[in-house]
Amino acid sequence: MRAWEALVKAASWRRPGDVKQTFRNADWANSLWVFDVNRDRVIADVRYQLVRADGTVVEGVVYIKHVLTHPQYDHWSASMRRKG
């Protein structure tokens, strides 16, 4: 997980293709990125550019929504498909 975190912090993602260049196995699901990290799945919202309330622009903010085991991810994924 620390290696994944270091790669994310060092990355400069401006578009979805940049994420795929860094993590070829990353998937786009339900408007979120899914990363395989060891035995877990990290579900994250990647904001390529974020404008703060004071108007300053921050590049490449990653919000981790969930860290799930593969079985937990399967359950989450199935529930997202049912919600449609």
Secondary structure, 3 states (H helix, E strand, C coil): CHHHHHHHHHCCCCCHHHHHHHCCCCEEECCEEEEEECCEEEEEEEEEEEECCCCCEEEEEEEEEEEEEHHHHHHHHHHHHHHC
